[in-house]
Amino acid sequence: QVCVVFSEELRCWCRAVIKSIMYCTDHYQTECFLVDYAKYIFVKSKDIRVALETFMQIPYRAKKCRLYGTKPVTLHIDFYEDTAKIIPAKRWDSAATQYFQNLLK
């Protein structure tokens, strides 16, 4: 269920999904996923409200997704054969990161 929480960091009310609730010394604290900012924050229970229907009709600005099975790639240049191709890499180097970011855009 999507509700509205106040983010101290952003200094505004945001739509969020509650992920977990834990008891602190004198209050309950909830871990929330902000659906418009795609980030997790902790919020005191007193800063949670029920969302109005009109507020819920605004499209989300962010979508939650996972990159399961995504492998890094890199550019391999063979000077002897005068070729260049994208091949799997063992780790995310700067070229692989930049290529992936361009795919997301």
C-alpha positions in Angstrom: 0.0 0.0 0.0 1.3 3.4 -1.0 1.2 6.1 1.7 2.6 9.6 2.2 5.7 10.2 4.4 7.7 13.3 5.3 11.3 13.2 4.2 13.6 15.3 6.4 16.4 15.1 3.7 14.1 16.3 0.9 12.0 18.5 3.2 8.8 17.5 1.5 6.0 14.9 1.6 6.6 11.9 -0.7 4.7 8.8 -1.8 6.2 5.7 -0.3 5.8 2.0 0.3 6.5 0.8 3.8 9.0 -2.1 3.8 9.6 -2.7 7.5 8.7 -1.4 11.0 11.0 -1.4 14.0 10.7 -0.1 17.5 13.3 2.4 18.7 13.7 3.8 22.2 10.5 5.9 22.3 8.9 5.6 18.9 8.4 3.3 15.9 10.6 3.8 12.8 9.7 2.6 9.4 11.9 1.8 6.4 10.2 3.2 3.3 10.8 3.1 -0.4 10.1 6.5 -2.0 8.3 5.7 -5.3 9.1 9.0 -6.9 12.8 9.1 -5.9 13.7 5.4 -6.0 15.4 5.5 -2.7 15.0 4.0 0.8 14.7 6.2 3.9 13.8 5.7 7.5 10.8 7.7 8.8 9.3 8.1 12.3 5.8 6.7 12.4 4.4 10.1 13.3 5.5 11.3 9.8 3.3 8.8 7.9 -0.1 9.8 6.5 -2.8 8.2 4.3 -2.6 9.4 0.7 -5.4 11.3 -0.9 -6.8 9.7 -4.0 -6.0 12.7 -6.2 -2.3 12.5 -5.0 -2.2 8.9 -6.0 -3.3 9.6 -9.5 -0.1 11.4 -10.4 2.2 9.1 -12.3 5.3 7.8 -10.5 8.6 9.5 -11.5 10.7 6.4 -10.8 10.2 2.7 -11.3 11.7 0.0 -9.1 13.6 -2.6 -11.0 16.4 -5.1 -10.5 19.4 -5.9 -12.7 19.5 -9.6 -12.0 21.8 -11.4 -14.4 23.2 -8.2 -15.9 26.9 -8.8 -16.8 29.5 -6.1 -17.4 31.0 -5.7 -20.9 34.0 -3.8 -22.1 35.5 -2.8 -25.5 38.2 -5.1 -26.7 40.5 -3.8 -29.3 42.7 -6.2 -31.3 45.5 -4.2 -32.9 46.8 -7.1 -34.9 43.5 -7.9 -36.7 42.4 -4.2 -36.6 39.1 -5.0 -35.0 37.1 -3.7 -32.0 34.2 -5.5 -30.3 32.3 -5.5 -27.1 33.0 -8.6 -24.9 32.1 -9.8 -21.4 34.2 -8.3 -18.6 35.2 -9.7 -15.2 34.3 -6.4 -13.4 32.5 -3.1 -14.0 35.2 -0.9 -15.4 34.6 2.8 -16.4 33.9 1.8 -20.1 31.3 -0.8 -19.0 29.6 1.6 -16.6 29.4 4.4 -19.2 28.0 1.9 -21.8 25.4 0.7 -19.4 24.4 4.3 -18.5 24.0 5.1 -22.2 21.7 2.1 -22.6 19.5 3.3 -19.8 19.1 6.8 -21.3 
